[in-house]
Amino acid sequence: MPIEGTDIRGLHVVRWATVEDNRGFFRQTYQAAELAEHLGREPRLRQGNHSRSHPHVLRGFRGLRGP
């Protein structure tokens, strides 16, 4: 994961690639396992995503099934 340190202690910048097509774009903002590896501790946040769809585009996300 592209994580950059900064001059501010504890502040890191994560730069994910953006996947874009004629419907819009999708970008992951963080992933817990990769952040934990970089930070040396488990982060509190689990995953974040950022997307934008053009008008008339329906975007779906597959959910997890419970027991």
Sequence and secondary structure as in RCSB ss.txt:
>XXXX:A:sequence
MPIEGTDIRGLHVVRWATVEDNRGFFRQTYQAAELAEHLGREPRLRQGNHSRSHPHVLRGFRGLRGP
>XXXX:A:secstr
  EEE SSTT EEE    EEETTEEEEEEEEHHHHHHHHTS  S  EEEEEEE TT           
